[in-house]
Amino acid sequence: MESIWKGVKEAITSTCHEILGHENHQHKEWITVDTLDKIQQRRNKKAAINISRRRAEIAKAQTGHRIKQESEEEHQN
């Protein structure tokens, strides 16, 4: 019985290898400290840009709100 299952397993395995090919492991190279520093610098730049944009949006919204309030006050008087 075991020999039958062994034969079935070998047949399935060989068929899979023919169709899919042997699995080749590709090892990734290590990331250097310089690369990590560049990545961190890029993240810091993006964060600074996002903070700046957000502050500009908030300032614009506050200015728009003040103008709207002033015009409403003028209409009431």
N, C-alpha and C positions, 0 to 999 in steps of 0.2 A: 504494500500500500504506500509506504513512504517513497519507494522508488518511482511510483507513478506520479506522486505530487512533486518529486524532485524534477522529473522530466517536464511536467507542466510548467513549473517555475522557470526552468531553463529556457523553455520555448517562449514563454511570455517575455522573459528578460531579454533574450536575443532579439525578439521582434521589436521590443521597445527601443533597444539600442540601434537597430537598423533604421527605424523610423525617426527617432529623436536624436540619435547620435550620442556619443559619450558626453557626459557633463564635464565641462572644463571649468575649473575654479579659477577665477581671475582675482588675484589678490590686489587690493588697493594699496597704493603707496602711502606711507605715513605723511601726515601734514606737518610741514616744518613750522617752527616758531614764527618765522617771518610771515608765512602765509596766515597764521592765526592773528598776528598783529594787523595785517592788512584787512582781514575780515572784520576785526574789532573796530578799526578806524572807519571802515565803510559803514558799519552799523551806527557808530557815533555820529557820522555825518548825516545819515538818514534820520536819526532821532532828532538832531538839531534842526533839520529842515522841517520835519513834521511839527515840532514845537513852535517854530517860527510861523508856519502856516496857520496853526491853530490859534496862536495869539492874534494874528492878523484877522482871522475870521471873527474872533470874539470882539476885537476892537471895532470892526466894521458893523457887527450886529449891535453893539452898544451905541455907536454913533447913529445908526438908523433908528434905534429905539428913542434916543434923545430927540432927534429931529421930529419924529412922529409925535412925541409928547408935547413939544413946543408948538407944533402946528395945531394940535388939539386944544391947547391952552389959548392960543390966539383966537380960535373959532368960538370958544366959550366966552371970551371977553368981548 
